[in-house]
Amino acid sequence: MKVAIILNGVSRKKKKFYKEVQPVLARHLDLKVYETQRSGEAEILARQAMLDRFEIILAAGGDGTLNQVINGVMNDPVGNAPIVGIIPMGTGNDFAKMCGIRMDTDQIIQLVNAARPQPTDVGKIVCCDPEGNSVIRYFINACSIGMGPKVVDRLVNTSRAWGPQITYLSSIISVFFTHKPQEVMCKADSWIWQGKARVIAIANGISFGNAMYIAPDAKPDDGALNTFIAGDLSLLKFLLCVQRIKGRKKINDEKIRYNTIQHISLHSPQPCLLEAEGEMAGLLPATISILTNGIKFLR
């Protein structure tokens, strides 16, 4: 099968990829590498790979690169969506970790040669761009409002020299002091929540933000999305919650709420950003729904 690799051209692991990964894969697979040259280009390259008739597209990068590839595939111009997979080369790699996928050439070759993709759910977002126009975005792992977009923005300008754990945690704590909880209304299939929120996440995977387990019971093929709502928490309670979340434990607190949904709408009286897998999706108001078995994924 023809394999396209969409490589994050600014990844710190790019040299490792060309030195240790690409030569090994090329000996066993019929592949072509498309390398991004600017932010957001992975989506365009994924569409190009489909036009070039590649049957498998692998995102070589982190959750953000995977998100762009998913959006390129879901906005399919040829009506024959390829199989999607990942070579995890990012900072968090949350979806790859859940699927047990490593930056391991033997594993990647085995997955491709077996060609047994698993039907995997996809989240669909309908939101607004800064001009108020309706836009559609997709995610395979998680999206969020509140602190999430602020953390994403901070990470762009933060050194990763201390590793992913310290980088993410320090960014989350720093954002806590500057982010003001926003008034948000969530209207789901069978419930409504309204209040000031620190974080609202809608997840298809079990974690985001480098092992923040906001949906430890989630499954990527169960036909449901998991919601995590954190209200106006104090700093002390927030830090205790972070510790438990990273330990894969659910939190029993009146300001924390877990649910599962197939559809949810989000509204806020203030401008409110929405991110998906570290990529800015748009602004509220937004509706988010599940596309059951929306994509074929190598896992």
Helices and strands as residue ranges (DSSP letters): E 2-7, H 14-16, I 17-21, H 22-28, E 30-35, H 41-51, E 56-61, H 63-74, E 83-88, H 94-99, H 105-114, E 118-128, E 134-139, E 142-146, H 147-156, H 164-178, E 182-188, E 192-197, E 199-203, E 225-230, H 235-246, E 256-261, E 263-267, E 273-276, E 279-297
